Amino acid sequence: MAHPASVLYERNRPLGERLARGFSKGKYVYLMFLPVALYYIIFCYLPMYGIVIAFQDYKPGMSFFSSAEFVGLENFQELFASPMFPKLIINTLMLNLWELMVGFPAPIILALLLNELRSQKFKRVVQTISYLPHFIAMVVVIGILKDVLSSEGLFNQIRQFVHVNILGLPLADFKPVLYLNMPKYFRPIYTLSGVWQGIGWGSIIYLSTLSSIDPQLYEAAEIDGAKRFRKMLSVTLPGISPTVIIMLIFAVGGLMNTGFEKLILLYQPLTYDVADTLGTYVYRKGLEEARYSFSTAVNLFTTIINFILVISVNKISRMVSETSLW
């Protein structure tokens, strides 16, 4: 324990001297953090000055602060007056709610199941297999989906086998289903393919939290007569609940965001009614039509909504569970 006099002397040091002393003591830690800090400064904070074009009639080659005409809230008014705006909001929310209800619990369930495995070798094999889809490029994933769901793909071959060999119906009566051209199948396909690709990678953070739970808690529960399922309910779930809450806050805070890369590769003209979101709208307006000011305004709108959601959910979480981001 530090002597009170030394603590008082340290507090009375000049700020510059204290900073230099702190840096010299942890210089290797700061050097390790430097690439991360540079990444966020260069790619996240420096580009933020470009938000100003959301309030301008910007054209490529113009200066942000001198030559571009200031138009105020015209871009936002055009967005809100667009007949597509309600549909874009609904589609964005629906896709994200599907991911929140199906995709968010999936890594938690996988982590709980892996935690119950007694064979460490089998557990490592399952983990490795579940991690692999995360490293497959999105273009490859969409290519696999299109092949599997095509008229001659795996799903239709299984349907044809059941139609002919199990139900005993004539082959001439079989009609393949074009899943990717049918709006009612788009959201399940989008969500379940995301679960397949991300469930293993998403379970890592929960598995690391599970490894930090005190084994004595399990021993105490076992002494009290708790079986495996009861121990999971009484020890495991409370142990990971703070992590689950934090991840839920992040998930709810991104309800207005969708990965437009996957949507653009996956959707078809016949599925625009359920697949066209704010992310794809920004892509079309910004890159295809070169309306940079309008697309920036749309993106700024979604960012503000997400920020409000994060603040609100974080406050509710702090009131209910005493776990929050800040």
Salt bridges, closest charged atoms under 4 A:
GLU10 OE1 - ARG13 NE 3.13
GLU10 OE1 - ARG21 NE 3.87
GLU17 OE2 - ARG13 NH1 2.24
ASP57 OD1 - LYS59 NZ 2.73
GLU78 OE1 - ARG291 NH2 2.79
GLU116 OE1 - ARG228 NE 3.28
GLU222 OE1 - LYS231 NZ 3.78
ASP273 OD1 - LYS87 NZ 3.20
ASP276 OD1 - ARG284 NH1 2.75
GLU289 OE1 - LYS285 NZ 3.29
